Amino acid sequence: MFLRNNTPLNRVINYIINIFLVLILLAILMPIAFMFSASFMPSSEIFSMPYRWIPSRIYLENFYRAVAGNDHSFIFLRNVLNSVVVASTTATLSVMVSCLAGYGLSKFRFRGRNIVFLIIMGRMMIPFEAIMIPMYITAVKLGLQNTYAGLVLPFVLNTFGLFQMRQYLMTFPDDILDAGRIDGLGELGIFWRIVFKNSTPAIATAAILSFRGQWDNLLWPLLLAQKEKMKTIPTYIVKFTEEKYSDEGAMMAVAVLASLPIVVMFLSLSKYFLQGSGMYSAGKE
């Protein structure tokens, strides 16, 4: 928080804070700038010292090799489709489940409500690696290996998304819900027509976080998707970087292509995402 009193000491402190924030911003943006710049360079130019941030010429062959792969199978396009299907389906289902559960835990009074909430939140304390193998064995026995269902279903219950929606809906005015009941709406009608349609910031935030989590998910697809046609972008990147004849420029091009959907999604929903980040003060315009 910046100091507002316009005294010499406060101006110095604000100046130092500004410098500190700029340094943090540069530290965050520098790897991204390097990735984008290197994706247009041949490998020999990437390792030149001092590094040239602006390519001497645009080297688009990196992007062709990224899409075609070293075996020219163009499996990258199928892997992109898999990631889009898995991430978007998971985000949609997890948002719906989180909204319904958050609505129930925030607006319905029943015995053991807080205990149920604490048990669900306790799931956040368990690392995914601890339950990964039992989940894999269960998925294999259910015949979910190499299927979209197997990649999606384990992540439909998003505990952080549920926590976020509950905290957001705790501030939702009860008077509006009571007015809906007086008008004859059932609970599902109240949820869909009033609560869901007026929770856009929190929903957008939960959707972005869920989509990003599944887009970047590596361990679970690496375990469950054994067929090339069912692999996702992270597994494609791992395979591409391990192949003998891949080069650094093409690797950077793969990383740029894999990052574009997340960037586009964030920019298109940034307005709602920033509003949803203030969920603890929701409803207090």
RAQUILIN-V526454 format. One record per residue. N is the residue number from 1. PHI is phi in whole degrees, 0 to 359 (NA if undefined). OMEGA is omega as a letter, one per 20 degrees, with the letter a starting at -180 (NA if undefined). BURIAL is 1 if it has 9 or more other ideal C-beta (glycine too) atoms within 8 Angstrom, else 0. Layout:
n={N:N}
phi={PHI:PHI}
omega={OMEGA:OMEGA}
burial={BURIAL:BURIAL}
This chain:
n={1:2:3:4:5:6:7:8:9:10:11:12:13:14:15:16:17:18:19:20:21:22:23:24:25:26:27:28:29:30:31:32:33:34:35:36:37:38:39:40:41:42:43:44:45:46:47:48:49:50:51:52:53:54:55:56:57:58:59:60:61:62:63:64:65:66:67:68:69:70:71:72:73:74:75:76:77:78:79:80:81:82:83:84:85:86:87:88:89:90:91:92:93:94:95:96:97:98:99:100:101:102:103:104:105:106:107:108:109:110:111:112:113:114:115:116:117:118:119:120:121:122:123:124:125:126:127:128:129:130:131:132:133:134:135:136:137:138:139:140:141:142:143:144:145:146:147:148:149:150:151:152:153:154:155:156:157:158:159:160:161:162:163:164:165:166:167:168:169:170:171:172:173:174:175:176:177:178:179:180:181:182:183:184:185:186:187:188:189:190:191:192:193:194:195:196:197:198:199:200:201:202:203:204:205:206:207:208:209:210:211:212:213:214:215:216:217:218:219:220:221:222:223:224:225:226:227:228:229:230:231:232:233:234:235:236:237:238:239:240:241:242:243:244:245:246:247:248:249:250:251:252:253:254:255:256:257:258:259:260:261:262:263:264:265:266:267:268:269:270:271:272:273:274:275:276:277:278:279:280:281:282:283:284:285}
phi={NA:281:278:268:295:275:256:305:295:295:296:295:297:297:296:296:298:298:298:298:294:296:297:296:299:296:296:284:279:299:298:294:296:296:301:294:294:292:293:255:242:288:302:298:282:296:266:287:237:288:290:262:290:254:299:293:207:283:253:282:298:302:289:295:294:296:282:285:80:291:262:57:270:56:291:305:296:291:294:297:301:299:295:297:296:295:292:290:294:297:298:296:292:293:295:297:295:296:295:297:293:296:296:295:282:260:243:248:262:210:293:85:300:293:294:300:296:294:296:296:292:298:298:292:278:265:293:301:298:286:246:296:291:302:297:295:298:298:297:294:293:273:73:262:292:59:226:295:300:295:280:262:304:297:244:292:275:259:294:292:297:296:300:297:293:298:295:293:284:300:268:288:299:293:299:293:294:297:297:295:294:298:283:97:282:281:296:294:295:297:298:285:273:245:290:297:286:248:240:304:301:293:295:298:297:297:294:297:295:292:299:297:300:281:296:267:293:249:299:292:298:296:281:273:264:268:274:300:287:253:286:249:302:301:290:296:297:300:296:296:287:270:289:296:258:286:238:293:298:293:298:294:295:298:296:296:296:288:273:302:301:293:297:297:295:295:296:287:246:299:300:287:297:293:292:290:293:259:293:287:249:299:84:249:287}
omega={a:r:a:a:a:r:r:a:a:r:r:r:r:r:r:r:r:r:r:r:r:r:r:r:r:r:r:a:a:r:r:r:r:r:a:a:a:a:r:a:r:a:a:a:r:a:r:a:i:a:r:a:r:a:r:r:a:a:a:a:r:a:r:r:r:a:a:a:a:r:r:r:a:r:r:a:r:r:r:r:r:a:r:a:a:a:a:r:r:r:a:a:a:r:r:r:a:r:a:a:r:r:r:a:a:a:r:r:r:a:r:a:a:r:r:a:r:r:r:r:r:r:r:a:a:r:a:a:a:a:a:a:r:r:a:r:r:a:r:a:r:r:a:r:a:r:r:a:r:r:a:a:a:a:r:r:a:a:r:r:r:r:a:a:r:a:r:a:r:a:a:a:r:a:r:r:r:r:r:r:r:r:r:r:r:a:r:r:r:a:a:a:a:a:a:a:r:r:a:a:a:r:r:r:r:a:r:a:r:r:a:r:a:r:a:a:a:a:a:r:r:r:a:a:a:r:a:a:r:a:a:a:a:r:r:r:r:r:a:a:a:a:a:a:r:r:a:r:r:r:r:r:r:a:r:a:r:a:a:a:r:r:a:a:a:a:a:a:a:a:a:a:a:r:a:r:r:a:a:r:a:r:r:a:NA}
burial={0:0:0:0:0:0:0:0:0:1:1:0:1:1:0:0:1:0:0:0:0:0:0:0:0:0:0:0:0:0:0:0:1:1:1:1:1:1:1:1:1:1:1:0:1:1:0:0:0:0:0:0:0:0:1:0:0:0:1:0:0:1:1:0:1:1:1:1:1:1:0:0:0:1:1:1:0:1:1:1:0:1:1:1:1:1:1:1:1:1:1:1:1:1:1:0:1:1:1:1:1:1:1:0:1:1:0:0:0:0:0:0:1:0:0:1:1:0:0:1:1:0:1:0:0:0:0:0:0:0:0:1:0:0:1:1:0:0:1:1:0:0:0:1:1:0:1:1:0:1:1:1:0:0:1:1:0:1:1:0:1:1:1:1:1:1:1:1:1:0:1:1:0:0:0:1:1:0:0:1:1:0:0:0:1:0:0:0:1:1:1:1:1:1:1:1:0:0:1:1:1:1:1:1:1:1:1:1:1:1:1:1:1:1:1:0:1:1:1:1:1:1:0:1:1:0:0:0:0:1:1:1:1:1:1:1:1:1:1:1:0:0:0:0:0:1:1:1:1:1:1:1:1:1:1:1:1:1:1:0:1:1:0:0:1:1:0:0:1:0:0:1:1:0:1:1:0:0:1:0:0:1:0:0:0}
